[in-house]
Structure formats: structure tokens, C-alpha cells
Amino acid sequence: MSTDPQKPTACLALADGTIFYGQGFGATGQTVAELCFNTAMSGYQEIMTDPSYAGQIVTFTFPHIGNVGVNPEDDETADPVAAGMVVKWMPTQSSNWRSAQELGAWLASRGRIAIGGVDTRRLTRAIRQQGAPHVALSHDPEGNFDIGALVAAARGFAGLEGVDLARDVTCAQSYRWDEMRWAWPEGYARQTEARHKVVAVDYGAKRNILRCLASAGCDVTVLPATASYDEVMAHEPDGVFLSNGPGDPAATGEYAVPMIRALLDKTEVPIFGICLGHQMLARALGARTIKMNHGHHGANHPVKEVSTGKVEITSMNHGFAVDSQSLPDGVEETHVSLFDGSNCGIRMTDRPVFSVQHHPEASPGPQDSYYLFERFAASLGAGR
């Protein structure tokens, strides 16, 4: 292993030939992905384990990454899903009473590559100006890099457009969920008095979304992304939830949209969607989705509820968006981004079917958007 602290041990190569050198941590090796940036000041563990980041490397604009370590309670899924991470400063020794492991050791044990010492401001500006680039990230403790091969690997990455990643991150089989939101001092309590039966379709569901459904009084059964209309209705749900997830909604929609259309055509069951679930619902209703230049990734995104004018501080993570100009009759826009005016929510005007682009479970406000889970629960009626 190299003992020269000045010698780079990691390299980030962009498809346009731009090279960033730094110090590697986490796993060794090489990976290719789309590069995005996230502006959140906390939650790096939740970000790395969010299934919506499949196929992406995350640049963190906040420099203090790794300072509180990691712990099993904050995972949004069993293992990191993001392909890698880019940070300004190398992680220091963690200091937090909940810390169970150092970030670098956690990444190494789960096969995820990271690079520190990068000018993340320059990198972020490049992403904003040029769009989310394809990149190759390499970590070699000896500092030996084939730059030409790394650039070629970045250029060879197929990208996320037209790619269905929900199949890669969805559950293998159905399961029940009864864990509720974390509360002091008990931690995660169990839902024992559920009033409603809800089927959650897992396109890459975050655990905290399922916890919010349970806390709102729902008995949750999670089904794989490819679940059919008959498989959903076999559970006799009071409502159906469509989860977040990664990839191109047009690709996932090839099998998800027909199921949702059947729910809309054959039942009056309430439907609530978040993130990719929002995009799936919009496409099922006849709207279009589009690839964004660099997406929305962060915990400080202001979103306005159109009907009330109320502004919510939200968490977002998406590279595709619903084209509000394509919404059909009977469907109205409910929320808009105050950053760029993009669509952040829709609803049917004649029945309890609605969805949002942002993440009301992620607590950036910290409770600004939790009412959406309560609204969904209220639409379920008396339950069973």
C-alpha cells in the first residue's frame, strides 16, 4: 500500500475527459454510474441506502460527511444502493452516541467506493451546467490508474434513460410491515391497532415510508414492483400505496402502468404515490414524464401547495419529473417546486387518488409534509 499521503489513491473520471483525483476510502475497485449532487447537511447514511439512488454516485455538497458514523437503525434498506460517494473532506473519527461503525469501514464491508479531497463545488457547478454526467470511479491504494480506460468506461455507461431499475431493488416476495416511526425513548414501536389494510407496491421503498404508513394506522403488506392487479386485489386492500424507486419511469411503467390503470378502471380504492410512484400514477392517468438536467437531490427544497399557498420544506431525490403540461382533464396539479416550477404533486378531482414528487417521510421540515400520510389514511374510511 502507498505510504505517500500526497499521492492520490482514488480517481473520478467524467465522460468528457475531466479528471478529479483524491483519497479513496471504503471498498477498492472501480464502478461506473451517473453522477448527481445532494445538498442535504445530514442523512448521508439514509441517502446511500435509498433505493432511488441505484445507478448513481452521489456528490455531497456539505463537507462534514461521516462525522456521526453509521448505525443499523438509520438504514433505509438492508445495504447501500448508491454506487459510490464523493466528498470534500475525508471523514474524521465519528462522534455520536448512536454511532456503531465508522463510515469508511461500513462502505468497505458493503462494497461501496468513495473518494475524498475533491473540489465538490467545482464538480457541482459542472453538473448544474452540463447535466448529470456519466462517470467512472476508481479506488486503488497504490494509486495506479489507467486514465484512458476510466474515461472509456465512463463513456460506455448506458445511462438511466430507458432503464428499469425497480426490478433490481424491489423485494423478492411479499411481506408484512408493522414498525412505526422512531420516537424517544422507545425507538421503533410496533403497530398493534391498525385500522386500514394497505398494499404498498415496492418500486424501491424506503423503510421510513412504510413506518409512516404504519404510524398513520395502516396494516401494510408490501408487494414486489411487478405485482399484478389480481395479486394486489387478492389482499382486499382499503388503499394502495405506490412507493419511490430508481430508473426511468417510462421503462418501469411498461408493467406498472397497466396494473395502476386496472385499479383506476375497476375499483374506487384510494391511491397514494411518492416519487417514482407519483410518476407511475401520472403516466397511468395519461401524463408524460421527462428527464431533468440534473434532477433534485437535497433536504431544503421549497414546495408550494397550490390550493393553500402553504410552502413546505421538503426532501427530494429524483432525476425525472412529471410534465405538468400533459396532465389530462380531471387531474390537477397540487404542488409545485419553488426552485424551478416543476411539478411536485397531482390529484384526481373526483376521487381520493393523489401523489407527490417529494418525500414527506424524510422529515426535513421536520413535519411539514407528514399530513399527506394522514390524508391518505383519512381517505381509507372506516377500514376493517
N, C-alpha and C positions, 0 to 999 in steps of 0.2 A: 504494500500500500504506500502511496505517495506520502512523504512527511513534509513536503513543502506547503505551508499554509497559503501561499500566494498562487499556487498552481491550481487552475480550475479543475474541478472533479465532476462537473456537470455542464451540459450544453443544451441550449434550446435553439433549434433551427427552424426558421419560418420558411414557407414555400417560396417566398420572394427572394430568398438568399440571405436575409438578415440573420445574424447570429448573436445570441446572448450567452455569455459564459458566467458561471457561478460555482458555488459549492453544493455538491449533492448531499442529500440525506434521504432516509427511507430506503427503499429497495434499490438495487442496482439493476442495470439493463437499459432497455430502450422501449419507448412507446410512441405511437402516433395518434393524433386526435385533433379536434377543433379546439382552438384556444378562445376562452372568454374571460372576462374580468368580473369580480364580485366586490362591491363596495361596502359590504357589511363589516362592522367593527367587532363583531363577536360571532360565535356559532360556526367556527371553521370545521369542527367535527361533524356537525349536522349537515353542513354543505358537502363535505367529502362523502358522506353516506347517503345523500339524497339521490334516489334512483334517477331523477330527472337529469343528472349530470353525466349519464352514460355517454361515452364517446367524446367527452370533453376534458381538457386540462383547465384548471381554474387558476387565474392570476388574482391574488388578493391585494387590493389597493391599500388596505390597512396594514401597517408594518409589523404589529405585535402579534404574530401568528405562532401559536404553540405555547403561549405564556401560562395558560391554565391547564395544560396537559389534556388528557382524554380520559373518559370513564365509560363503562358499559351502558349507563343509563341514557346517555345522550346520542346514541346511535339511532339513525332513522331507518336503517335496515342492518342486517347482520354484519356486512362488511363494506368497506369503501367501494363506491361505484365510479366516482370520478377517476379518470385515468391517471391524473397526477396533479401536482400543485406547484405554483411559482410564487415566491415571497421575496420581499425586500431584504429583511434581516433574517439571518439564521436563527432558528428557535433557541431560546435560552432555557435554562432549567425551569421547569414548571413550578408554579406556586399557587396552589388552591387546595382547599380541604377536600374537594371531591376528586382530585386528580388520582388516577390509578396507574397511569403509564405516560411516559414521555411521547410526544408526537412522532419523533423520528423512529423510535422503536416500534410504535403502533403501525406506522406506514410500512416499515420494513417487514413486519410479521404478516402483513396483508398484501404484499407485492405491489405497493404503490410508490412511484418515483416522485421525488421533489427536488427542487433547486432553489437555493437561497443566494442572496447577494446580487439580485437582479434589479436593474433600474425599472421598477414596475410602473412609474409614472410615464416614462417613455413608451413602454410596452402598451400601456392602457391607451395612450394617445394614438398609437398606431392602430389599435383595434377599433377605436371610435372612428378614425378617419378612413380606414381601408376595409372595415368589416372583419368579422371573426376569421382569422387565418387558420390554415392547416399547418400543423407543426409536428416536429419530431423532438422528443425529449430523451436525452441520454445521461446516465449516471455511471461513471467509471472511476473508481477510487484511484486508478493510475493516471487518469487524465488523458487517455488516448482516444481521440475522436476522429472518425472519417467524415469530415465536413461535407464532402460531396455526396456521400451515401446518405447522410442525415437529411440534407436538402432534398435529395431524390425521394426519400421515404416520405417527407412532408408533402411533396408534390404528388406522390402516388396515393395519398389518403383520399378515399372516395367522398368524404364529407357526409353530412347528415341529411341533405335533401333527398327525398325518395327512400329513406331508410326507416324501416320499422324496428325500433329498439325495445318497444314494450314487451315483445316476446322474450327478450333476453333477461328482463328484470322482474317479470311478473312471477307470482307464486306458482309452484308446480301443481298444487292441488288446493282445494278449498279448506278453509279453517275458520274457527270462531274467534272473535276478539272481544274481550271484556275489560281490558286495562284502561283506566281513566287517566286524566291529566295529572301531572305531578303536583303535589301540594305539601307544604310544610306542616307537620314534621313527618307525616306518614310515608311520603313518597308517592308511588303509584298505587292507588286503591283499585279495587275491582268493582265493576258494575253488577249489582245483585238485584236491582229493582227496575230493569229495563221495561219501557212502556211500548216500544216500537220495534218491529223487525225490519232491519235494513240489510240489503245486499250491497256490498261495496265491490265494484269491479276494479281489479288491481292492474292498472297500466304501469305501475311503479310506485305504489302507495307508500307515503311516509307514515311511520308509526304514530306520529303526533296527530295526524289527521284522524286516524282510527280512534285514538284516545279521545279526541274532541267529540266524535260521534257517540262514543260510549258515555262521555260525560253529559251529553245532551239527552240521555235517556234511551239510547238505541242498543238493541241486541244485534250485533254486527256479525254477518257472515261474509267472508272475503272469498271472491271467486276469481279465477285466472282471467287475463285480458281477453282470451278467446272464447269466453263463456257465451253460449247461445241464448236466444230468447227463452227457449224452453227450460234451459238449465237455471236461468235467473228466476223464472216464474215458479219453478218447482219448489222454491223456498217460501212461496206465498208472501212476498215482502210487502210491508206498508210503504216502503220507499226504496229507491235505487240511487246509490252514490257512484259517481264516475271519478276516479282518482287522477292525481297528477301522473306524469311519466315523461320519458325522453323521446327523442326522434321526431320524424316528420309526421304531423297529424294526417296528412293525405295517405301515407303508407299504412299507418295503424288503422285508419278509417276503412280500409278495404274489408276488414272483418268486424270492426267495432260499430261502424255506422249502420249496417243492416240490423244489428241487434237493437240499437237505440231506436231506430225508426219503427221497429216492431213494437217496442214499448210505447212509443207515441201513438201508433195507429190502433193498437189492440187493447190498451189499458188506459186508465186515468191515474196511474201510480205517480206520485211526486218524484221528481228527479233533481238532483243537485250535483254539479260538477265543479272541479277545481283544476286549473292549469291545463294539462292535456285533456282532462275530462271536459273542461269548458270548450276546448277546440273540437272535441268529438261531438259534443251536443250541438254546437254551431253548425258543423258540417251535416249532421243528421237533419237539421232543420232547413238546410239548403244554402247556408252561407259558405264563404270561401275562407281559407287560411293562407297566410303569406309568410315567407322567410324574412326576418328582420335583419338589418345591417349588422348589429352586434348584440341585439337582444336586451333584456332587462334582467339584471342579476344583482340583488342587493336587498338591504333591510330598511331603506329610507325612502321608498317610492311613494309619493303622494298620489292618492287616487280619490276622485270625487264621485260620490253617489249622486247621479243626475237628478233624481226626484226630490232630494232634500238639500242638495248643495253641500252636504257634510263632507269634509276632507278626512280621509283615513291615511295614516302612515302604515304602509304595507311592506311585506316581504315578497319579492318576485324572483322567478327563475324560469325564463322562457326565451327561446330563440325564434319562435314562430308566433303569429298573432292572428286573431280573427279580423277579417276585413269588414269593418262596420258598415261600409257602403253596400255590402252584399246581403245584409240582413233582410229576410223576406217579410211580407205583411204578417202581422200577428206576433212578431218578435221585436222587442225594443232593446235599445242599449241602456244599461242600468249604471255602469261605472266607466269612467274614462281616466287615463293617465294624465296627470298634470305636468309630466315631463315632456311628452310628445303628442298627447291627444289620442293615442292608440286605444283600442277597445280593451276594457278590463271587466266587462260583465254584460250578460244578456238575460232576458226572461221572456217567456211566453205571456201574452197579455190576458189569456183566458183560462190558465190552469197553473198549478204550482210546479213549474219547470223552470229552473234558473241555474246559472253558473257564473263563476268569476275566474279571471286570469290570475289574480294574486293568491297568496297563501294565508288565509285567515287563521290557520293553526300555528303560525310561526312566531306570533307574539311580538312583533316589532313595536307595536303601539303603546303598551303591550296587549291591550284587549280591544283595539279599535274595530276589528272585523269579526270577533267571535260571534256576534249577533247572527251571522249567516248560518251557523250551525243551529242556533235556537230557532231561526226562521224555518229552516228545513224540518226540524223536529215538530214545530207547530203545525206544519202542513200535513203531517202524517196522521192527524186526527187522534182519535181515542186509542189507537193501537189495538193490541190484542191482550 
